[in-house]
């Protein structure tokens, strides 16, 4: 049999972020009884296999009510479809109702999960080795992994404890340009970021948009957790505040509906001027990239998500009341457990400290020792608790911190998991 050298394969196959997550999954499979405060997946209890058929029926009846013949309905469900998807009108309506984002439906591209949206955006924007993408650090590994596959350099912009600082963004842009490179966009998660849990204040969002204009920079706004705040305080998206066309908005139905559908979307309403002076939407230009990736997002998956949108009147914030309440309760449970089991936090250099996110699925805990893969495996085997090393989300750093997730468990499991973590720290510090 032919043998290949790993050195002859693309660097992405041994990408540190990807191999780290593979290691995390492998440890979880070897210690199935360990409580996982690592998994950021949604809670299973909200899903039923019967819902798939029901939502499919809702969407097909919606198409019939719109006057489509049975042959047209069959074609939309079972044939190749429009490259940019068939849910664009429903998604545009959802964005207006839930987020105050007003864009033409043609600016919406339906993708095979938000991961594909990232790949499409990066490929369309970065055209030469000099083009780089900035990213708030710590950064979601999906973005850095997508960039690695495409050969696009990612330049980190370090977050402060309160999140991204616009002036730091401007400073990094100037540094990149001084090195002869062209910063094309900045990737960030303004609402309850993964992994840090930080949410940007509204004033910071407005200033960041100003900096983007001053520095001629696009913003890639990823918003998977925006529905799940601890309160009902308005947290406007960058896209809803954007008056200059700086923001490309990335979305997903994995948390608001269910992950197995693998349906995401991007909103790119920027104008593209052709060589002959013709004008098109950036989403239309990006369709050429998508046509060479997935051709079109599964029509069956789109139909199921379409049924969710139709049944909810395109208002997913209202339709997700139960999920919102559950995740709020879980985050409060996790923060209360940290207070209970680490009562000496903030005292001395050996103290355990953590942030207090205002929503989302994650919190970050700083430990008085190195939190790496070796400790993670020891934690799973000896203490029965899993977590995610924060070093997975840095180019260099995060060695003494862990990310805890509260989304996948019941409250009593979260409390027990934090207690087990406290024993790990107390007995090994």
N, C-alpha and C positions, 0 to 999 in steps of 0.2 A: 504494500500500500504506500501511496505517496505520503511523505512527511513534509510539513511546512514549518519554517522557522517563524516564531512569533515576531522576530525582528523584521520580517518581510511583510507583516500585516500592518494595517493602519493603526496609528497610535490610539484610536478610540476603543479598540477591542481590549486594551489594558488600561483604560482611563481610571484614575484613582477613585473618582466619585462612583463610577459604575461598579468597580470591584468592591468598594466599601459597602455599597448597598447589597450586593450579592452575598457578602460575608454576613451582613445583618440577617438576611433571609435564611442563610445556612444555619446560623446559630439558633434562630427561632425554630427551625425544623428539628434540630437536635435536642432542644429543650422545650417540648410542646406544653409542659405544665407551668412554665415561667409566665408570669404576668407581663404582658408587653405594653410598656409605656413608650414604645418606639413606633408602633404602627400608626400612621396618620390617616388611615382609611376611614370612611364613614361607618357608622354603626349599622350592623346587619339587620337589626330589628325593625327598621323602617321599610324593608323591602319584601315583596312577595312575588313569586313566579307568576301568579295569576294576574298581577298588574300589567305584565308585558302584553298579554293578549287584550286586556281591557283598553289600555292606552292605544294599542294598534287600531282597535275598532273605532275608538273615538276619532282618531285622525282620519281614517278612511271615510267615516261618515261626514267629517268636516269637508273633505274634498268633494264628496257627492253633493253636499249642500251648497257648495260653490259652483255647482253646475257641471262638474266633470263627468264624462261618461264612464262606464265600467272599463272600457278599453283604456281610457286615459289614466284611470286610477291604477289599473294593473301595470301600465307602463311606468308610472311614477314609483311604484313599489318594487317592481321586479326587473326593470331594465337599468342600463347605465343612465345616469342622470346629469343634470346641470353640474358642471365642475364645482361651482361655488355653493352648491346645495339648494334645497327646496324650502328650507325653513327661514330664509332671510327676512321675509315679511313678518312672521311671528316673532322672531328674535328682535327685530327692530322695535316692534310694539312692546315687547317685554322690557327692553332697555329704557324705553321712554317711561313706562309705568313704574318700574322698580328703581331706576337710577337717574332719571331725568336726562338721559342721553338721547338727543334727537339727531338721527342720521337717516339718510335714505336707505331703504332695504338693500339696494344694490351695493352699498358699502360693506355689507355683512358677508363674510365667507364662512360656511359651515365646514369644520375640519374633523378629522378622525382623532378626537381628543385634543386638548390644548397643546400637547407636546408637538403635534404636527403644525399647529399655528406658530409655535416658536421657530421651528425649522424653516417654514415658509417665509416668515418675517426676516429672519437672519439671512437667508439665501437671497432674498430680493434686495435687501439693503446693502449688503457687503459684497462689493464687486472686485476688490483687489486685495493683495496682501497688506496694503497700508490701512485698510478699513478695519476698525476695531469697534467692539461693543463694550460699553461700560455697564457694570452691574453692582447694585448695592451688595455689600458683603457684611455678614454671611449671606450666601446666595443659594437659592433652590438649585439642587443638582441637575434638574431637568434642563435648565437653561445652559449651564456650563457644559453639560454632556452634549446637547444639541450643537453648541458652538464647536466643540472638539471634533465631532463627526464632520462638520463642514470646513474645518480648518480655519475658523474665525477666532481671532484673539479676543479674550475677555479681560478687561482691565478692571480690577476691583475698586470700588469706592467705599471706604470703611464707614459703617454706621456708628453713630454715637449711641449712648443708652436710650436716647429719645428717638432714634431713627436717623434717617438720612438728613444731612445738613446741606442745603442748596449751595452754600458757598464752597463746601468741600467738592461738590460736583464741578463747579466752575474751575476750581484749582486743578482738579484731575484733568479736565478737558484741556486746559492750557498746557499742562505738562505733556500730555499725549501729542498735542499739535507741535510742541517744541521738539519732540522726538521725530518729527516728520511723518506722523501717522494721522489718519482722519477718523475722529470719533463720530460714528453714525447714529447711535442711539444709546439710551440708558434704560436698562431693565430694572424694574422694581415691583414690589408688592406693597402698595400703600396701606392696605387694610389687613392688620393682623398677620404680618409676614410669616412665611415659612422660610427659615426655621425660628426666627427670633421672637415672633409674636407681636412685634412693635407695629403700632399704627400711627401714621403721620398726622399731626394737627392740621387743621384746615389752613391756617396761616402759612404753614410750611409748604403745603401743596400749592398754594397760590404763588409763593416765592419760587418754588421749583419750576413752575410753568414760566415765570419771568426769566429765570436763568436759562431755561431751554431755548427761549426766544433770543436772549442775548448771545448765547453760544451756538446758535443754529444747530440744535440738537433735537432729535426725535425721542419720545418717551415710549417705551414698551410697558404698558400698565397691565399687570397680571392681577386678576381679582377673584380668586377661587373662594375666599372666605368672607367676602363683604357682607353677606347676609347674617353672619353669626357673631354679632356684637353682644357684649354683656348687658347692654341697655339699648334703648331706641334712639340714642343720640344720632343725628344726621351726620354721616361721614361721606360727603360727596366725592365721587370718583374724580380722578384727574380729568378723565374724558368729559365729564359733565361740566367741569370748570374751564375747559379748554376753548378759547376763542380764536386761536391762531393755527389750529390744525396740527398741533405738535404731537398729539397722543394717538398711538395705535393701541387699541384696547383688546386684550386677550381674555377669553372667558371659557367656562367649562360648565357642563351639567353634571359632573361627577358628584358634587356635594349636594346640590339642590335637587337632583333627580336620583340617579344612581350611576356608579362608575362603569358598570358592565356595558352600558350603551356605547361608550367610547365616542361621545359627541362633544366637540368643543366649537369654538368660533373665534374669529378675529374681526375687528371693525377697523377698516382702513379707508377713511373718506377723504384722504388727501388727494389733491389734483396732480396728475402727471401730464406734463407737456411733451408731446412728441416732436420729432425732428421737423415735421411739416407744420407744426403749430397746433395739431389736434390735441384735445384734452380728454383724459379718461380718469376714472377713479383708480387709486392704488390697488384696491381690492380686485379690480378687473385685471390689472397687470399681473398681480400675484397668482391669478388662476393658472397661468402657464406653468408656474412652479408646481402647483398642486396637481396638475394634470400628469406630471411626470413622477409623482409620489404615489398617491392613492387613486388617481383618476377621478373618483368622486367618493365622498363619505357614504358609507352603507345606507342605502335608501330605507332598509328595514329599521336600522337604528334611528335614522332621522324620523321615521314615522312614529316610533314609540315616544321619542322626545316631543314630537309634534303633538301627540295626544295629551301629554302632560301640559303643554302650553295652552292648548285649546281648552282643556277641562278647567284650568286655573284662570282662564281669561287673560292669559299672558302676565299674570301677577304672581311670580314665584315667591316673593317676599311674604305675601299673605298665605300662600299655599304651604309654606314651610314653617308655619307657626310651631308645630309640635317638635320638629327638628331643632329649631332655634332654641326653644325652651330646654330641650334635652342637652344640647351642647353648652348652653349657658350654665346649667346645673352642674355638668361635668367639670367645666373649667373652675367654677367656684369650689367644687369638691376638692380638686387638685390643689388649688391655692390654699384652702383651709388645711389640708393634710400637710402641706409644706410648713405652714405656721405651727402646726401641732408637733410635728416630729423633728423639726429643726428650730427649736425655740431660741437658740443662741445666735441666730443669723445676724450678720452685721457686726459681730463683736470679735475683733482681732483678725489676724491674717489667716488663721486656720478656720475661719467661719465659713459656713455654707450660705450663699446668697442666691437670690432668684429675682427675676423681673415679674411684674404683675400686669400681664396683658389685659386690654379692655375688650377682648373677644378672640375668636378664632379657636384653633385646636392645640396650640403649643405654648409652652413656657420654657425658659432657659434657666438652668441651675448651675452655678459656679461651685466647683468642688475644691477641696484643699489638696488635691493630688491629681496626677495625670489620668485623664479619662479616655483611654484608647481601646483598641480592639481586644487587647489582652485582658484588660479589666472588664470589658463587656462580657467576654466569655466566662470569666470567673464569676461575675455577677449572676449570670444566667444559671451556672452550674451550682454555685454554693448558696445563693440567696433567692433564686427563682424570680428575678426581675430583669427585664430588658429595657434599654433606653438607647438613644442614638448619640454617639459622640459628635460634638459640635465641630470637631476638626474636619468632618466630612464636608462641611459647607464653607470652608476657608481655603484659600490658596496657601496660606501660612498663618496658623493661629488656631484658637479655639481648643487648645490642648487640655484645658482644665474645666471644660464646661460640657454639659449634656443637654440634649433637647428631650423634654417630656411631652408626650401626646396624651390627650384625654378623650379623643373622639370615639374610639372603638370599644370602650369598656363600659360596664355598669359602674355606678358610683362606688359601690363597696369594693370592687376590684381596684379602682383607682386609689382609694384610701389604703388598701392593703399593699399595693405596689409601691406607694411612697414610703410606707412603713418599712418595707423590705430594703428600699434604697437607703433609708436612714440607718439601718443596721449595718449595711455594707460600709457606709461612711464611718460610723462610730467604731467599728471593729478593725478598720484598716487605715484610718487616717494617720 
